[in-house]
Amino acid sequence: MNIGWQEILLILLIALLLFGAKKIPDLAKGLGKGIREFRKGLSEIENPIEEKKDKKPDDKTEEK
């Protein structure tokens, strides 16, 4: 089930009617900023995890 160009156009027209032409750029700017912050936070979480994977465990043998 794919969204065609007609459905996208309909969604954009409804958004234009609901928010007005002046509000849409502000909403898009806020959405872009939110996505950017989300990706930044996600990469901050992934980096330490990858660093832990790269470290090799010490080959210590336990003596009894």
Biotite code that builds the C-alpha atoms (Angstrom):
import biotite.structure as struc

atoms = struc.array([
    struc.Atom([0.000, 0.000, 0.000], chain_id="A", res_id=1, res_name="MET", atom_name="CA", element="C"),
    struc.Atom([1.786, 3.088, -1.268], chain_id="A", res_id=2, res_name="ASN", atom_name="CA", element="C"),
    struc.Atom([0.789, 6.708, -0.926], chain_id="A", res_id=3, res_name="ILE", atom_name="CA", element="C"),
    struc.Atom([0.415, 8.288, -4.353], chain_id="A", res_id=4, res_name="GLY", atom_name="CA", element="C"),
    struc.Atom([0.900, 11.877, -5.360], chain_id="A", res_id=5, res_name="TRP", atom_name="CA", element="C"),
    struc.Atom([-2.841, 12.549, -5.095], chain_id="A", res_id=6, res_name="GLN", atom_name="CA", element="C"),
    struc.Atom([-2.921, 11.541, -1.437], chain_id="A", res_id=7, res_name="GLU", atom_name="CA", element="C"),
    struc.Atom([0.160, 13.644, -0.646], chain_id="A", res_id=8, res_name="ILE", atom_name="CA", element="C"),
    struc.Atom([-1.415, 16.640, -2.398], chain_id="A", res_id=9, res_name="LEU", atom_name="CA", element="C"),
    struc.Atom([-4.629, 16.164, -0.413], chain_id="A", res_id=10, res_name="LEU", atom_name="CA", element="C"),
    struc.Atom([-2.704, 16.003, 2.876], chain_id="A", res_id=11, res_name="ILE", atom_name="CA", element="C"),
    struc.Atom([-0.782, 19.179, 1.990], chain_id="A", res_id=12, res_name="LEU", atom_name="CA", element="C"),
    struc.Atom([-3.995, 21.015, 1.100], chain_id="A", res_id=13, res_name="LEU", atom_name="CA", element="C"),
    struc.Atom([-5.624, 19.997, 4.380], chain_id="A", res_id=14, res_name="ILE", atom_name="CA", element="C"),
    struc.Atom([-2.522, 21.126, 6.295], chain_id="A", res_id=15, res_name="ALA", atom_name="CA", element="C"),
    struc.Atom([-2.631, 24.445, 4.445], chain_id="A", res_id=16, res_name="LEU", atom_name="CA", element="C"),
    struc.Atom([-6.275, 24.927, 5.393], chain_id="A", res_id=17, res_name="LEU", atom_name="CA", element="C"),
    struc.Atom([-5.722, 23.968, 9.034], chain_id="A", res_id=18, res_name="LEU", atom_name="CA", element="C"),
    struc.Atom([-2.551, 25.913, 9.764], chain_id="A", res_id=19, res_name="PHE", atom_name="CA", element="C"),
    struc.Atom([-2.477, 28.659, 7.152], chain_id="A", res_id=20, res_name="GLY", atom_name="CA", element="C"),
    struc.Atom([0.306, 29.603, 4.769], chain_id="A", res_id=21, res_name="ALA", atom_name="CA", element="C"),
    struc.Atom([2.280, 31.568, 7.380], chain_id="A", res_id=22, res_name="LYS", atom_name="CA", element="C"),
    struc.Atom([2.426, 28.774, 9.971], chain_id="A", res_id=23, res_name="LYS", atom_name="CA", element="C"),
    struc.Atom([3.591, 25.924, 7.715], chain_id="A", res_id=24, res_name="ILE", atom_name="CA", element="C"),
    struc.Atom([7.236, 27.126, 7.351], chain_id="A", res_id=25, res_name="PRO", atom_name="CA", element="C"),
    struc.Atom([7.469, 27.497, 11.133], chain_id="A", res_id=26, res_name="ASP", atom_name="CA", element="C"),
    struc.Atom([6.055, 24.007, 11.631], chain_id="A", res_id=27, res_name="LEU", atom_name="CA", element="C"),
    struc.Atom([8.476, 22.535, 9.084], chain_id="A", res_id=28, res_name="ALA", atom_name="CA", element="C"),
    struc.Atom([11.391, 24.329, 10.751], chain_id="A", res_id=29, res_name="LYS", atom_name="CA", element="C"),
    struc.Atom([10.397, 22.961, 14.146], chain_id="A", res_id=30, res_name="GLY", atom_name="CA", element="C"),
    struc.Atom([9.966, 19.463, 12.744], chain_id="A", res_id=31, res_name="LEU", atom_name="CA", element="C"),
    struc.Atom([13.399, 19.590, 11.100], chain_id="A", res_id=32, res_name="GLY", atom_name="CA", element="C"),
    struc.Atom([14.994, 20.801, 14.318], chain_id="A", res_id=33, res_name="LYS", atom_name="CA", element="C"),
    struc.Atom([13.322, 18.002, 16.269], chain_id="A", res_id=34, res_name="GLY", atom_name="CA", element="C"),
    struc.Atom([14.504, 15.350, 13.820], chain_id="A", res_id=35, res_name="ILE", atom_name="CA", element="C"),
    struc.Atom([18.039, 16.766, 13.935], chain_id="A", res_id=36, res_name="ARG", atom_name="CA", element="C"),
    struc.Atom([18.078, 16.644, 17.744], chain_id="A", res_id=37, res_name="GLU", atom_name="CA", element="C"),
    struc.Atom([16.731, 13.092, 17.705], chain_id="A", res_id=38, res_name="PHE", atom_name="CA", element="C"),
    struc.Atom([19.463, 11.929, 15.318], chain_id="A", res_id=39, res_name="ARG", atom_name="CA", element="C"),
    struc.Atom([22.105, 13.702, 17.406], chain_id="A", res_id=40, res_name="LYS", atom_name="CA", element="C"),
    struc.Atom([20.882, 11.972, 20.556], chain_id="A", res_id=41, res_name="GLY", atom_name="CA", element="C"),
    struc.Atom([20.738, 8.638, 18.790], chain_id="A", res_id=42, res_name="LEU", atom_name="CA", element="C"),
    struc.Atom([24.318, 8.958, 17.552], chain_id="A", res_id=43, res_name="SER", atom_name="CA", element="C"),
    struc.Atom([25.475, 9.927, 21.060], chain_id="A", res_id=44, res_name="GLU", atom_name="CA", element="C"),
    struc.Atom([23.971, 6.701, 22.359], chain_id="A", res_id=45, res_name="ILE", atom_name="CA", element="C"),
    struc.Atom([25.361, 4.548, 19.526], chain_id="A", res_id=46, res_name="GLU", atom_name="CA", element="C"),
    struc.Atom([28.963, 5.810, 19.804], chain_id="A", res_id=47, res_name="ASN", atom_name="CA", element="C"),
    struc.Atom([29.667, 4.446, 23.323], chain_id="A", res_id=48, res_name="PRO", atom_name="CA", element="C"),
    struc.Atom([28.027, 1.140, 22.403], chain_id="A", res_id=49, res_name="ILE", atom_name="CA", element="C"),
    struc.Atom([30.250, 0.772, 19.328], chain_id="A", res_id=50, res_name="GLU", atom_name="CA", element="C"),
    struc.Atom([33.329, 1.711, 21.375], chain_id="A", res_id=51, res_name="GLU", atom_name="CA", element="C"),
    struc.Atom([32.536, -1.068, 23.843], chain_id="A", res_id=52, res_name="LYS", atom_name="CA", element="C"),
    struc.Atom([32.202, -3.544, 20.972], chain_id="A", res_id=53, res_name="LYS", atom_name="CA", element="C"),
    struc.Atom([35.567, -2.472, 19.562], chain_id="A", res_id=54, res_name="ASP", atom_name="CA", element="C"),
    struc.Atom([37.380, -3.046, 22.858], chain_id="A", res_id=55, res_name="LYS", atom_name="CA", element="C"),
    struc.Atom([38.694, -6.555, 23.216], chain_id="A", res_id=56, res_name="LYS", atom_name="CA", element="C"),
    struc.Atom([38.201, -8.236, 26.560], chain_id="A", res_id=57, res_name="PRO", atom_name="CA", element="C"),
    struc.Atom([41.368, -8.855, 28.556], chain_id="A", res_id=58, res_name="ASP", atom_name="CA", element="C"),
    struc.Atom([42.684, -12.376, 28.320], chain_id="A", res_id=59, res_name="ASP", atom_name="CA", element="C"),
    struc.Atom([43.077, -12.900, 32.034], chain_id="A", res_id=60, res_name="LYS", atom_name="CA", element="C"),
    struc.Atom([42.993, -16.385, 33.408], chain_id="A", res_id=61, res_name="THR", atom_name="CA", element="C"),
    struc.Atom([41.681, -16.922, 36.851], chain_id="A", res_id=62, res_name="GLU", atom_name="CA", element="C"),
    struc.Atom([43.922, -18.786, 39.244], chain_id="A", res_id=63, res_name="GLU", atom_name="CA", element="C"),
    struc.Atom([42.438, -20.905, 41.990], chain_id="A", res_id=64, res_name="LYS", atom_name="CA", element="C"),
])
